[in-house]
């Protein structure tokens, strides 16, 4: 299984202000679903940060997102090793397949793959 990118997720009520602030560092908005916005570096597109007001289809806002090349394999590995699944594996309407798992530090990780 290969990692494609890792994105820190920030829960925020100041999404517009965050876009403006991180824009000063060169980030540009690449996705905005109203409840989640992702900024990326134009020169290094996998350098990203996301801002969440909430998560529309999950019980919590994840602390970070890890995109992998085979999300089904990642899910199987986590379940086989007894990891706490916070949000089950499912296809989302915006084109990703994902699940949430809790790490040993209590952080929630959104593991995803694009369909």
C-alpha positions as CSV (number, residue, x, y, z in Angstrom):
1,X,0.0,0.0,0.0
2,X,1.4,3.4,-1.0
3,X,0.7,6.8,0.6
4,X,-0.2,9.5,-1.9
5,X,-0.5,12.5,0.5
6,X,-1.0,13.4,4.1
7,X,-3.1,16.5,5.0
8,X,-3.5,18.2,8.4
9,X,-7.2,19.0,9.1
10,X,-8.1,22.0,11.2
11,X,-11.6,22.5,12.7
12,X,-12.4,26.1,12.2
13,X,-15.2,28.6,12.2
14,X,-12.9,31.1,10.3
15,X,-12.6,29.3,7.0
16,X,-12.5,32.4,4.9
17,X,-10.0,34.1,7.1
18,X,-7.9,31.0,7.1
19,X,-7.9,31.0,3.2
20,X,-6.8,34.6,3.2
21,X,-4.1,34.0,5.9
22,X,-2.6,30.9,4.2
23,X,-2.9,32.6,0.9
24,X,-0.2,34.9,2.1
25,X,2.1,31.8,2.2
26,X,1.2,30.9,-1.3
27,X,-1.6,28.4,-0.7
28,X,-4.6,28.4,-3.1
29,X,-8.1,27.0,-2.7
30,X,-8.5,23.8,-4.6
31,X,-11.7,22.4,-3.1
32,X,-14.6,23.9,-1.2
33,X,-17.7,21.9,-0.3
34,X,-19.1,24.5,2.1
35,X,-18.2,22.5,5.2
36,X,-14.6,21.6,4.2
37,X,-12.1,23.6,2.2
38,X,-8.7,22.5,1.0
39,X,-5.8,24.7,0.2
40,X,-2.8,23.5,-1.8
41,X,0.6,24.8,-2.9
42,X,0.6,25.5,-6.7
43,X,4.3,24.5,-6.9
44,X,3.8,21.3,-4.8
45,X,0.2,20.2,-5.1
46,X,0.4,17.5,-2.5
47,X,1.3,20.1,0.2
48,X,-2.1,20.8,1.5
49,X,-4.2,21.8,4.5
50,X,-7.9,21.4,5.0
51,X,-10.3,23.4,7.2
52,X,-13.6,21.9,8.5
53,X,-16.6,23.5,10.1
54,X,-17.9,20.0,10.5
55,X,-17.9,16.7,8.7
56,X,-21.2,16.2,6.8
57,X,-21.3,12.4,6.8
58,X,-19.1,11.5,9.8
59,X,-19.5,11.8,13.6
60,X,-16.3,13.9,14.1
61,X,-13.9,16.1,12.3
62,X,-10.7,14.1,11.6
63,X,-7.4,15.4,12.8
64,X,-5.6,14.4,9.6
65,X,-6.2,12.7,6.3
66,X,-4.1,10.1,4.6
67,X,-4.7,9.2,1.0
68,X,-3.6,5.7,0.0
69,X,-3.6,3.8,-3.2
70,X,-5.8,1.0,-1.8
71,X,-8.2,2.1,0.9
72,X,-9.9,-1.3,1.1
73,X,-6.5,-2.9,1.9
74,X,-5.9,-0.3,4.6
75,X,-9.3,-0.9,6.1
76,X,-8.6,-4.6,6.2
77,X,-5.2,-4.1,7.9
78,X,-6.7,-1.8,10.5
79,X,-9.6,-4.2,11.4
80,X,-7.3,-7.2,11.5
81,X,-5.0,-5.5,13.9
82,X,-7.9,-4.3,16.2
83,X,-7.7,-0.6,15.5
84,X,-10.7,1.4,16.6
85,X,-12.8,2.2,13.6
86,X,-14.5,5.6,14.3
87,X,-16.4,5.8,10.9
88,X,-17.0,2.8,8.7
89,X,-15.6,2.4,5.2
90,X,-18.0,4.0,2.7
91,X,-18.2,5.7,-0.7
92,X,-18.9,9.4,-0.4
93,X,-20.8,11.5,-3.0
94,X,-17.8,13.8,-3.7
95,X,-15.8,10.9,-5.2
96,X,-13.8,9.4,-2.3
97,X,-14.0,6.1,-0.4
98,X,-12.9,6.5,3.2
99,X,-13.0,5.4,6.8
100,X,-11.9,7.0,10.1
101,X,-9.6,5.2,12.6
102,X,-8.3,6.3,16.0
103,X,-4.5,6.3,16.4
104,X,-2.7,5.5,19.7
105,X,-2.7,9.2,20.7
106,X,-6.5,9.5,20.4
107,X,-6.3,11.4,17.1
108,X,-8.8,10.5,14.4
109,X,-7.3,9.7,11.0
110,X,-9.4,9.9,7.8
111,X,-8.0,7.2,5.5
112,X,-9.2,7.7,1.9
113,X,-8.8,6.9,-1.7
114,X,-10.2,8.6,-4.8
115,X,-12.6,6.5,-6.8
